[in-house]
Amino acid sequence: MAITKDMSIMEVVTKYPDTVPVFMESGMGCIGCAAAHYENIEQGAMAHGIDVDSLIQGLNNVVGE
């Protein structure tokens, strides 16, 4: 897996810009918010009530892993 739940949201978005729609469609529309700079994917998903495993799978599908 290229993307793991302990990676920061901004790290993923910066390295893999194609993941932005996956975050947005999952309900994490706060890519530009301050929390995205220090929260990891798991923390962000929990804050929004999102299944982190499904999100990670969707993100990795986009990047081809």
C-alpha positions as CSV (number, residue, x, y, z in Angstrom):
1,M,0.0,0.0,0.0
2,A,1.3,3.4,-0.9
3,I,-1.1,5.2,1.4
4,T,-1.6,4.2,5.1
5,K,-3.9,5.6,7.7
6,D,-1.0,7.1,9.7
7,M,0.1,9.4,6.9
8,S,-0.9,13.1,7.2
9,I,-3.7,14.2,5.0
10,M,-1.6,17.0,3.4
11,E,1.3,14.6,2.8
12,V,-1.0,12.4,0.7
13,V,-2.7,15.3,-1.1
14,T,0.7,16.8,-1.9
15,K,2.2,13.6,-3.1
16,Y,-0.9,12.3,-4.8
17,P,-3.2,15.2,-6.0
18,D,-5.5,12.7,-7.7
19,T,-6.7,11.6,-4.2
20,V,-8.5,15.0,-3.5
21,P,-11.8,13.8,-5.1
22,V,-11.7,10.6,-3.0
23,F,-11.4,12.7,0.2
24,M,-14.1,15.0,-0.9
25,E,-16.5,12.2,-2.0
26,S,-16.0,10.4,1.3
27,G,-17.1,13.5,3.3
28,M,-13.7,15.0,4.1
29,G,-14.2,18.2,2.3
30,C,-11.8,20.1,4.7
31,I,-8.7,19.4,2.6
32,G,-7.8,23.1,2.9
33,C,-8.6,23.4,6.6
34,A,-5.9,23.9,9.3
35,A,-6.5,20.4,10.7
36,A,-5.5,18.8,7.5
37,H,-2.0,20.0,8.0
38,Y,-1.4,18.1,11.2
39,E,-4.1,15.3,11.3
40,N,-3.4,11.9,9.9
41,I,-5.9,10.2,7.7
42,E,-7.2,8.0,10.6
43,Q,-7.8,11.1,12.8
44,G,-9.6,13.0,10.1
45,A,-11.8,10.0,9.2
46,M,-12.7,9.5,12.8
47,A,-13.6,13.2,13.2
48,H,-16.0,12.9,10.3
49,G,-17.4,9.4,11.1
50,I,-15.8,7.8,8.0
51,D,-14.7,4.2,7.7
52,V,-11.0,4.6,7.5
53,D,-10.3,1.2,5.9
54,S,-12.7,2.0,3.0
55,L,-11.1,5.4,2.6
56,I,-7.6,4.0,2.5
57,Q,-8.7,1.4,-0.1
58,G,-10.3,4.2,-2.2
59,L,-7.2,6.3,-2.0
60,N,-4.9,3.4,-2.9
61,N,-7.1,2.5,-5.8
62,V,-6.7,6.0,-7.2
63,V,-2.9,5.9,-7.0
64,G,-2.7,2.4,-8.4
65,E,-1.5,0.5,-5.3
